Amino acid sequence: MTSSLFAPLSIPSPAPDQFTLNVTKVLNDAFGWNIPFNFQIHAYAICILIGIIAAIWITSHRLTKRGAEPGIVLDIALWAVPFGIVGGRLFHVITHPDDYFGAGKNLWAILYVWEGGLAIFGALILGGVGVFIGCRMTGVRFWSFADALAPGMLIAQAFGRLGNYFNNELFGQPTDLPWGLEIPSNNAAWPIGLPDGTLFHPTFAYEIIWNLFGLVVILLIERQYRLRWGKMIALYFIWYGVGRSWFETIRIDPSEVFLGIRTNVWASYAAILLGIIILIVQSRRHTGIEPSVYVPGREWLPNASGVDSEETYSESDHTGNDAVKGTRVPPQAV
């Protein structure tokens, strides 16, 4: 195998705690406090948080341009993000049971999200449930939100894969390619029998590149065909599923296998199939542009005058004072 000594383009891995912020130590040193517990923010968590913030910002920008109330995306994100994190963790645990169950295993490690292990497919499943709840509460069309979210998902996943890099995890098979990833031989996932200096496929980098390229592709397609009614999220499912189905086959981390195929490969196939079904069904049902990102009766009217609403009433309001910043039209007014 190629040694990093002879691969000038090889990618070095950071030390596991190199980018960990010890919040407790910072506060104790700065203010002379004596906080009894140790609180740290790991690079993996920072990458995930940046990805979530980026996805929310992009989704908000896209949805607002289509007539949504500014800030409405945060109301939906309050449901989607927690559901997505729980779903991502559950899916990871289910597909990697040997890491958490059995003799000598620490069951509490299921909660150690900062050590890595948020499966995107689980996040999509339960996160979708959270989006559905949030959309029902705000009156935003589910498919409108999903289409606005699609590009942000690719950005968020790119940041998530960067977190995997900082965690020295989810790398691929040994490779002789000059851009192979350097992994310390004491890594828990190091294959037995390989010599020091072995390089591995940087699957984190492959997926980052695939996601960013996909971002450009689906945005160009959207601009050309003005995709609505869930067709944009359908393209996301197809694009990500195709790439992930290959990246997953060269990863060497343990995973549950069914019929000789890794669980996440099956999930990738399911994502592709789901995307195709959504694209076909929604293309037949809806050939035009959606009239509003809101369901009928829940529309938000910017700079509305002459419309009073209890939802926008404040202590500064008085009799006859109309909403000036915008209001959600009550069902009976539509």
KEKE-3310 file (N, C-alpha, C; in steps of 0.2 Angstrom, whole numbers, plus 5000, padded with zeros to 4 digits):
npx = (5004:5001:5012:5010:5022:5026:5017:5013:5001:4993:4980:4980:4975:4967:4971:4961:4956:4960:4953:4944:4934:4935:4924:4921:4934:4937:4928:4931:4944:4943:4934:4936:4929:4923:4917:4909:4907:4912:4912:4912:4914:4914:4923:4915:4902:4901:4902:4891:4881:4884:4880:4866:4862:4866:4857:4845:4845:4846:4835:4825:4828:4824:4811:4805:4806:4797:4785:4783:4781:4793:4805:4796:4801:4809:4800:4796:4808:4810:4803:4807:4822:4825:4818:4824:4838:4836:4830:4841:4851:4845:4844:4857:4861:4853:4858:4871:4873:4882:4891:4885:4878:4879:4892:4903:4900:4896:4881:4876:4882:4875:4869:4880:4882:4891:4902:4901:4890:4877:4864:4860:4849:4840:4838:4831:4819:4813:4815:4807:4795:4794:4795:4782:4773:4777:4773:4760:4756:4760:4754:4760:4763:4768:4775:4780:4789:4798:4804:4810:4819:4828:4841:4848:4849:4859:4870:4870:4873:4886:4894:4892:4899:4912:4913:4914:4927:4935:4932:4939:4933:4922:4930:4936:4940:4957:4969:4979:4979:4985:4979:4975:4968:4976:4976:4978:4986:4981:4968:4951:4944:4954:4959:4963:4979:4984:4998:5007:5005:4997:4985:4969:4953:4946:4932:4924:4927:4924:4910:4907:4911:4902:4890:4891:4892:4880:4872:4873:4869:4855:4850:4852:4843:4831:4830:4828:4817:4808:4804:4792:4780:4786:4795:4808:4813:4812:4822:4833:4833:4835:4848:4856:4854:4860:4873:4877:4874:4885:4896:4895:4898:4911:4916:4923:4918:4909:4893:4876:4870:4860:4855:4867:4870:4874:4865:4863:4865:4854:4845:4849:4845:4831:4829:4832:4821:4810:4812:4810:4797:4790:4793:4786:4773:4769:4772:4762:4751:4752:4755:4758:4763:4763:4750:4752:4764:4757:4744:4727:4718:4727:4735:4748:4749:4759:4762:4749:4733:4719:4716:4713:4720:4721:4732:4742:4741:4746:4752:4753:4744:4728:4710:4705:4717:4727:4736:4753:4764:4761:4751:4743:4730:4715:4705:4692:4692:4696)
npy = (4994:5011:5023:5037:5044:5044:5051:5065:5073:5068:5067:5074:5069:5077:5079:5070:5079:5091:5102:5105:5114:5119:5124:5125:5127:5139:5148:5147:5152:5164:5171:5168:5158:5142:5131:5115:5105:5098:5105:5103:5108:5100:5098:5091:5094:5107:5108:5102:5111:5123:5118:5116:5129:5136:5129:5133:5146:5147:5141:5149:5161:5157:5153:5165:5173:5168:5173:5170:5173:5182:5174:5164:5151:5148:5144:5132:5125:5123:5112:5103:5102:5096:5084:5079:5077:5067:5057:5055:5050:5038:5030:5028:5021:5010:5004:5001:4992:4984:4993:4998:4989:4974:4964:4973:4985:5002:5008:5020:5027:5029:5041:5050:5060:5069:5062:5057:5050:5053:5048:5052:5047:5043:5056:5062:5055:5056:5070:5074:5072:5081:5093:5092:5093:5106:5113:5111:5118:5131:5134:5133:5126:5109:5104:5115:5120:5109:5110:5122:5119:5109:5113:5118:5107:5099:5108:5107:5094:5093:5100:5092:5081:5086:5087:5073:5071:5078:5070:5059:5048:5036:5033:5027:5012:5005:5014:5017:5029:5046:5056:5050:5047:5051:5041:5038:5024:5019:5021:5016:5010:5005:4994:4977:4971:4979:4989:5003:5019:5017:5022:5029:5029:5045:5047:5056:5068:5065:5065:5078:5085:5079:5083:5097:5099:5094:5103:5114:5108:5105:5117:5124:5116:5119:5133:5132:5125:5129:5122:5115:5110:5099:5094:5098:5093:5080:5079:5081:5069:5059:5063:5063:5050:5042:5046:5042:5029:5023:5029:5023:5009:5009:5011:5006:5005:4996:4990:4985:4972:4967:4954:4954:4967:4983:4992:5006:5007:5001:5010:5021:5017:5017:5030:5035:5029:5034:5048:5047:5042:5053:5063:5059:5057:5070:5078:5074:5077:5091:5103:5117:5132:5133:5142:5148:5148:5145:5136:5136:5149:5151:5161:5174:5191:5203:5220:5222:5231:5237:5224:5216:5206:5194:5187:5196:5206:5218:5226:5239:5241:5248:5252:5251:5252:5246:5232:5234:5228:5216:5202:5186:5180:5176:5161:5163:5175:5173)
npz = (5000:4997:5005:5016:5016:5003:4996:4992:4990:4999:5012:5027:5044:5057:5074:5086:5097:5093:5089:5099:5109:5126:5135:5149:5155:5148:5153:5167:5168:5163:5171:5184:5189:5197:5190:5192:5183:5167:5152:5134:5117:5103:5087:5078:5082:5080:5066:5063:5068:5061:5049:5050:5053:5041:5032:5037:5035:5021:5017:5022:5015:5002:5003:5008:4997:4989:4995:5008:5025:5033:5044:5046:5044:5055:5064:5059:5059:5073:5076:5066:5067:5081:5079:5068:5073:5083:5075:5066:5075:5081:5069:5066:5078:5077:5065:5068:5079:5086:5092:5103:5110:5120:5128:5139:5133:5133:5137:5138:5129:5118:5119:5116:5106:5101:5098:5086:5073:5067:5057:5040:5034:5044:5050:5039:5039:5052:5053:5043:5048:5058:5050:5044:5055:5059:5047:5047:5058:5055:5043:5031:5015:5014:5003:4997:5007:5008:4995:4995:5005:4999:4993:5004:5012:5005:5007:5021:5024:5018:5027:5038:5034:5034:5048:5051:5046:5055:5066:5062:5056:5047:5035:5019:5009:5009:4998:4984:4978:4976:4984:4995:5012:5027:5041:5059:5065:5077:5077:5081:5071:5062:5050:5054:5052:5042:5037:5045:5039:5028:5016:5014:5006:5005:5009:5015:5009:4995:4996:5000:4989:4980:4985:4984:4970:4966:4972:4963:4951:4954:4956:4944:4936:4942:4940:4926:4924:4934:4946:4956:4969:4976:4967:4967:4979:4976:4966:4974:4983:4973:4968:4979:4984:4973:4973:4987:4987:4981:4988:5000:4998:4997:5010:5026:5039:5051:5048:5048:5038:5025:5014:5009:5006:5012:5025:5023:5010:5005:5010:5002:4989:4992:4994:4981:4974:4980:4977:4963:4962:4968:4959:4947:4951:4956:4945:4937:4944:4946:4935:4934:4942:4960:4968:4980:4994:5005:5012:5007:5015:5025:5022:5022:5022:5017:5023:5025:5026:5035:5040:5054:5066:5079:5081:5078:5087:5099:5114:5110:5101:5096:5096:5080:5074:5062:5056:5051:5047:5042:5041:5046:5036:5043:5042:5039:5032:5019)
capx = (5000:5005:5013:5009:5028:5027:5010:5013:4995:4988:4976:4982:4969:4968:4971:4954:4954:4964:4948:4939:4933:4933:4920:4922:4940:4937:4924:4934:4950:4941:4930:4938:4924:4925:4912:4911:4907:4917:4908:4916:4911:4919:4923:4910:4896:4902:4901:4883:4877:4885:4876:4859:4861:4866:4851:4839:4846:4845:4828:4821:4828:4821:4804:4803:4806:4791:4779:4782:4782:4800:4805:4792:4805:4812:4794:4796:4814:4809:4801:4811:4829:4825:4816:4830:4843:4834:4830:4848:4854:4842:4845:4864:4862:4850:4862:4878:4871:4888:4895:4882:4875:4883:4896:4908:4898:4893:4874:4875:4886:4870:4868:4886:4881:4897:4907:4899:4885:4870:4863:4856:4842:4836:4836:4826:4813:4810:4815:4801:4789:4794:4793:4775:4770:4778:4770:4753:4755:4761:4750:4765:4763:4773:4780:4784:4795:4803:4807:4815:4824:4832:4848:4851:4851:4865:4875:4871:4877:4893:4897:4892:4904:4918:4913:4917:4934:4938:4932:4943:4928:4919:4934:4935:4945:4964:4969:4985:4978:4989:4975:4972:4967:4980:4973:4982:4985:4978:4961:4947:4942:4959:4958:4968:4984:4987:5004:5007:5006:4992:4981:4962:4948:4943:4925:4921:4929:4920:4903:4907:4911:4896:4884:4891:4891:4873:4869:4874:4865:4848:4848:4851:4837:4826:4829:4826:4810:4804:4801:4788:4776:4789:4799:4814:4816:4813:4829:4838:4833:4838:4855:4860:4854:4864:4880:4878:4874:4892:4901:4894:4901:4919:4917:4925:4916:4904:4886:4871:4870:4854:4856:4874:4871:4874:4859:4863:4865:4847:4842:4850:4840:4824:4829:4831:4815:4805:4812:4807:4789:4787:4793:4781:4766:4768:4772:4755:4745:4753:4759:4759:4767:4759:4748:4755:4767:4753:4738:4721:4715:4732:4740:4751:4748:4763:4760:4741:4730:4712:4715:4715:4721:4723:4739:4747:4739:4751:4750:4754:4738:4722:4705:4706:4724:4728:4742:4757:4770:4759:4747:4741:4723:4711:4702:4685:4693:4699)
capy = (5000:5018:5026:5044:5047:5045:5053:5072:5076:5064:5072:5072:5069:5081:5075:5070:5084:5097:5108:5104:5120:5117:5129:5126:5130:5146:5152:5147:5156:5171:5175:5165:5153:5135:5126:5108:5100:5099:5106:5104:5108:5097:5101:5088:5097:5114:5107:5100:5117:5127:5116:5117:5136:5137:5126:5137:5153:5146:5139:5155:5166:5155:5153:5172:5176:5166:5176:5167:5178:5182:5171:5158:5145:5146:5141:5125:5122:5122:5105:5099:5100:5091:5077:5076:5074:5061:5052:5053:5046:5032:5026:5026:5016:5003:5001:5000:4989:4982:4999:5001:4984:4968:4964:4978:4991:5007:5009:5028:5030:5030:5048:5054:5062:5073:5057:5056:5045:5055:5045:5057:5044:5044:5063:5064:5052:5060:5077:5075:5072:5088:5098:5091:5096:5113:5116:5111:5124:5138:5135:5133:5120:5105:5103:5121:5120:5104:5112:5127:5116:5105:5115:5119:5100:5097:5111:5105:5087:5094:5102:5086:5076:5089:5084:5066:5072:5080:5064:5053:5042:5034:5033:5021:5006:5007:5016:5019:5036:5051:5060:5046:5050:5048:5039:5035:5016:5017:5022:5010:5007:5003:4986:4973:4968:4984:4992:5010:5023:5015:5028:5027:5034:5051:5047:5063:5073:5063:5066:5085:5087:5077:5087:5104:5099:5093:5110:5118:5105:5105:5124:5126:5113:5123:5139:5131:5122:5131:5116:5116:5104:5093:5091:5100:5089:5074:5079:5080:5062:5055:5065:5061:5043:5039:5046:5039:5021:5022:5030:5018:5003:5008:5013:5000:5005:4991:4991:4980:4970:4963:4951:4955:4974:4987:4995:5013:5006:5000:5017:5025:5015:5019:5037:5036:5027:5039:5054:5046:5042:5060:5067:5057:5059:5077:5081:5072:5081:5098:5105:5124:5135:5134:5149:5151:5144:5144:5132:5141:5151:5153:5166:5179:5197:5208:5227:5222:5236:5235:5218:5215:5199:5193:5185:5202:5211:5219:5232:5246:5242:5251:5252:5254:5252:5241:5229:5237:5224:5210:5198:5180:5180:5171:5157:5166:5181:5171)
capz = (5000:4997:5012:5016:5015:4996:4993:4994:4990:5004:5016:5034:5048:5063:5080:5088:5101:5091:5088:5104:5114:5133:5137:5156:5156:5146:5158:5174:5167:5161:5177:5190:5192:5198:5187:5194:5177:5161:5145:5129:5111:5098:5080:5075:5084:5077:5059:5062:5070:5055:5043:5052:5052:5034:5029:5039:5032:5014:5016:5024:5010:4996:5005:5009:4990:4986:4998:5015:5031:5036:5050:5047:5044:5062:5068:5057:5061:5080:5076:5062:5069:5086:5077:5064:5077:5086:5070:5064:5080:5081:5063:5067:5083:5074:5060:5071:5086:5090:5095:5109:5114:5121:5134:5139:5129:5137:5134:5139:5123:5113:5120:5115:5099:5099:5096:5079:5072:5065:5050:5037:5032:5050:5050:5034:5041:5058:5052:5039:5052:5061:5045:5043:5061:5059:5042:5049:5063:5052:5037:5025:5011:5015:4997:4996:5012:5006:4989:4998:5009:4996:4992:5011:5014:5002:5011:5028:5023:5016:5033:5042:5032:5037:5055:5051:5045:5061:5070:5060:5055:5041:5029:5014:5009:5007:4991:4981:4975:4979:4988:5000:5018:5032:5047:5064:5065:5083:5076:5082:5064:5058:5048:5056:5047:5037:5039:5046:5032:5023:5015:5013:5002:5009:5007:5017:5003:4990:4997:5000:4982:4976:4987:4981:4963:4966:4973:4957:4946:4955:4956:4937:4934:4945:4936:4919:4924:4939:4949:4962:4971:4978:4962:4969:4984:4973:4963:4980:4985:4968:4967:4985:4984:4968:4976:4993:4986:4979:4993:5005:4996:4999:5017:5029:5045:5052:5047:5047:5031:5023:5008:5006:5005:5018:5026:5020:5002:5004:5011:4996:4984:4994:4992:4973:4972:4983:4972:4956:4963:4969:4953:4942:4954:4957:4938:4934:4948:4946:4929:4934:4948:4965:4969:4986:4998:5011:5011:5007:5021:5030:5018:5025:5018:5019:5023:5025:5029:5035:5042:5061:5068:5086:5081:5078:5092:5104:5119:5107:5097:5099:5092:5073:5072:5057:5055:5046:5045:5039:5045:5043:5035:5046:5037:5037:5028:5013)
cpx = (5004:5006:5012:5016:5029:5021:5010:5006:4990:4985:4977:4975:4971:4968:4964:4952:4957:4959:4942:4939:4931:4930:4921:4928:4940:4934:4928:4940:4948:4938:4932:4933:4927:4919:4914:4911:4911:4912:4912:4912:4916:4918:4917:4903:4896:4900:4893:4879:4878:4880:4869:4858:4861:4860:4845:4839:4844:4838:4823:4822:4824:4813:4801:4802:4800:4784:4778:4783:4789:4800:4801:4796:4808:4806:4794:4802:4814:4807:4805:4818:4829:4823:4821:4836:4842:4833:4837:4852:4851:4843:4852:4865:4859:4855:4869:4877:4877:4892:4892:4879:4880:4888:4902:4906:4895:4886:4873:4878:4881:4868:4874:4886:4888:4903:4906:4893:4878:4869:4858:4849:4837:4833:4831:4819:4809:4810:4809:4795:4788:4792:4785:4771:4771:4774:4762:4751:4755:4757:4754:4764:4769:4778:4783:4790:4800:4807:4812:4821:4830:4840:4851:4853:4857:4871:4876:4875:4884:4897:4897:4897:4911:4918:4916:4924:4937:4937:4936:4939:4925:4923:4933:4940:4952:4964:4977:4985:4982:4985:4972:4972:4972:4976:4978:4981:4982:4970:4957:4945:4947:4959:4964:4973:4987:4993:5003:5008:5001:4987:4974:4958:4945:4936:4921:4921:4925:4913:4902:4906:4905:4890:4885:4890:4883:4869:4868:4869:4857:4845:4847:4845:4831:4825:4827:4819:4805:4800:4798:4784:4780:4794:4806:4817:4816:4820:4834:4838:4836:4846:4859:4860:4859:4871:4881:4878:4881:4897:4901:4897:4908:4921:4918:4922:4910:4897:4882:4871:4864:4855:4862:4875:4870:4867:4858:4863:4857:4843:4843:4846:4833:4824:4828:4824:4809:4806:4809:4799:4786:4787:4788:4774:4765:4768:4765:4750:4746:4757:4761:4763:4761:4757:4750:4759:4763:4747:4732:4719:4720:4737:4742:4751:4753:4760:4752:4738:4722:4711:4717:4715:4723:4730:4744:4746:4745:4749:4750:4748:4732:4716:4706:4713:4726:4735:4746:4762:4768:4755:4744:4733:4720:4707:4695:4686:4695:4693)
cpy = (5006:5021:5034:5048:5048:5048:5061:5076:5072:5069:5070:5073:5073:5077:5076:5076:5091:5103:5107:5111:5118:5123:5131:5129:5137:5150:5153:5152:5163:5175:5172:5161:5146:5131:5119:5103:5102:5099:5107:5104:5106:5099:5098:5092:5104:5113:5106:5107:5122:5125:5117:5125:5138:5135:5130:5143:5152:5145:5145:5160:5164:5155:5160:5175:5174:5168:5173:5173:5177:5179:5165:5151:5143:5142:5134:5122:5120:5114:5101:5097:5095:5084:5074:5073:5068:5055:5050:5048:5039:5027:5024:5020:5009:5000:4999:4997:4987:4987:5000:4995:4978:4969:4969:4984:4996:5010:5017:5031:5032:5038:5053:5056:5066:5068:5055:5051:5049:5053:5050:5054:5044:5051:5065:5061:5056:5067:5079:5076:5079:5093:5098:5094:5104:5117:5116:5117:5131:5139:5135:5126:5115:5104:5109:5122:5115:5106:5118:5124:5112:5107:5116:5112:5098:5101:5109:5098:5088:5096:5096:5081:5079:5087:5077:5066:5073:5074:5058:5047:5041:5035:5027:5016:5009:5009:5018:5026:5041:5055:5056:5050:5047:5047:5036:5028:5014:5019:5016:5006:5005:4996:4983:4970:4973:4988:5000:5014:5021:5021:5025:5032:5039:5052:5053:5068:5072:5066:5074:5087:5085:5081:5094:5104:5098:5099:5114:5115:5106:5113:5126:5122:5117:5129:5138:5129:5124:5126:5118:5110:5098:5091:5093:5095:5082:5073:5078:5073:5058:5057:5062:5053:5039:5040:5042:5031:5019:5023:5025:5011:5003:5010:5006:5000:5000:4994:4985:4978:4965:4961:4953:4963:4978:4991:5002:5013:5005:5006:5021:5023:5017:5026:5039:5034:5032:5045:5053:5046:5049:5064:5065:5059:5066:5081:5079:5076:5088:5100:5113:5126:5135:5141:5152:5146:5142:5140:5137:5142:5153:5158:5171:5185:5202:5215:5227:5228:5235:5228:5217:5207:5198:5191:5190:5207:5212:5225:5238:5247:5245:5251:5255:5254:5246:5238:5232:5233:5218:5206:5191:5181:5175:5167:5160:5172:5180:5169)
cpz = (5000:5004:5011:5014:5007:4992:4995:4994:4995:5009:5023:5039:5054:5069:5083:5092:5099:5090:5093:5108:5121:5136:5145:5158:5154:5151:5165:5173:5167:5167:5184:5194:5193:5196:5188:5188:5171:5155:5140:5122:5106:5091:5076:5076:5081:5070:5058:5063:5064:5050:5044:5051:5045:5031:5031:5035:5024:5013:5017:5018:5004:4997:5005:5002:4987:4990:5005:5020:5033:5043:5051:5047:5050:5065:5066:5059:5069:5081:5072:5064:5075:5083:5072:5068:5080:5081:5067:5069:5081:5075:5064:5072:5080:5069:5062:5078:5090:5094:5102:5113:5115:5127:5133:5136:5134:5134:5134:5133:5118:5113:5118:5108:5097:5097:5089:5079:5072:5058:5046:5035:5038:5051:5045:5036:5046:5057:5047:5043:5056:5057:5044:5049:5060:5053:5044:5054:5060:5046:5030:5022:5013:5009:4996:5001:5010:5000:4991:5002:5005:4995:4999:5013:5011:5006:5018:5028:5022:5023:5038:5040:5034:5044:5055:5050:5051:5066:5068:5059:5048:5034:5025:5014:5007:5000:4990:4978:4979:4984:4994:5007:5023:5039:5052:5064:5072:5083:5077:5076:5060:5056:5051:5051:5042:5041:5041:5040:5027:5022:5013:5009:5006:5007:5010:5012:4997:4990:4998:4993:4978:4978:4984:4974:4962:4967:4967:4952:4947:4955:4948:4934:4936:4941:4929:4919:4929:4943:4956:4964:4973:4973:4964:4974:4981:4969:4968:4982:4979:4967:4973:4985:4979:4971:4982:4992:4984:4984:4999:5004:4997:5006:5021:5036:5046:5051:5046:5040:5030:5015:5005:5005:5011:5019:5023:5013:5001:5005:5005:4990:4985:4992:4985:4971:4974:4978:4966:4957:4964:4963:4948:4945:4954:4950:4935:4937:4947:4940:4930:4941:4954:4967:4975:4990:5004:5008:5011:5014:5026:5027:5023:5020:5020:5018:5022:5028:5029:5038:5049:5062:5075:5086:5081:5083:5097:5109:5116:5102:5100:5094:5085:5071:5068:5057:5050:5043:5041:5043:5042:5042:5038:5041:5034:5032:5021:5008)
residu = (MET:THR:SER:SER:LEU:PHE:ALA:PRO:LEU:SER:ILE:PRO:SER:PRO:ALA:PRO:ASP:GLN:PHE:THR:LEU:ASN:VAL:THR:LYS:VAL:LEU:ASN:ASP:ALA:PHE:GLY:TRP:ASN:ILE:PRO:PHE:ASN:PHE:GLN:ILE:HIS:ALA:TYR:ALA:ILE:CYS:ILE:LEU:ILE:GLY:ILE:ILE:ALA:ALA:ILE:TRP:ILE:THR:SER:HIS:ARG:LEU:THR:LYS:ARG:GLY:ALA:GLU:PRO:GLY:ILE:VAL:LEU:ASP:ILE:ALA:LEU:TRP:ALA:VAL:PRO:PHE:GLY:ILE:VAL:GLY:GLY:ARG:LEU:PHE:HIS:VAL:ILE:THR:HIS:PRO:ASP:ASP:TYR:PHE:GLY:ALA:GLY:LYS:ASN:LEU:TRP:ALA:ILE:LEU:TYR:VAL:TRP:GLU:GLY:GLY:LEU:ALA:ILE:PHE:GLY:ALA:LEU:ILE:LEU:GLY:GLY:VAL:GLY:VAL:PHE:ILE:GLY:CYS:ARG:MET:THR:GLY:VAL:ARG:PHE:TRP:SER:PHE:ALA:ASP:ALA:LEU:ALA:PRO:GLY:MET:LEU:ILE:ALA:GLN:ALA:PHE:GLY:ARG:LEU:GLY:ASN:TYR:PHE:ASN:ASN:GLU:LEU:PHE:GLY:GLN:PRO:THR:ASP:LEU:PRO:TRP:GLY:LEU:GLU:ILE:PRO:SER:ASN:ASN:ALA:ALA:TRP:PRO:ILE:GLY:LEU:PRO:ASP:GLY:THR:LEU:PHE:HIS:PRO:THR:PHE:ALA:TYR:GLU:ILE:ILE:TRP:ASN:LEU:PHE:GLY:LEU:VAL:VAL:ILE:LEU:LEU:ILE:GLU:ARG:GLN:TYR:ARG:LEU:ARG:TRP:GLY:LYS:MET:ILE:ALA:LEU:TYR:PHE:ILE:TRP:TYR:GLY:VAL:GLY:ARG:SER:TRP:PHE:GLU:THR:ILE:ARG:ILE:ASP:PRO:SER:GLU:VAL:PHE:LEU:GLY:ILE:ARG:THR:ASN:VAL:TRP:ALA:SER:TYR:ALA:ALA:ILE:LEU:LEU:GLY:ILE:ILE:ILE:LEU:ILE:VAL:GLN:SER:ARG:ARG:HIS:THR:GLY:ILE:GLU:PRO:SER:VAL:TYR:VAL:PRO:GLY:ARG:GLU:TRP:LEU:PRO:ASN:ALA:SER:GLY:VAL:ASP:SER:GLU:GLU:THR:TYR:SER:GLU:SER:ASP:HIS:THR:GLY:ASN:ASP:ALA:VAL:LYS:GLY:THR:ARG:VAL:PRO:PRO:GLN:ALA:VAL)
# end
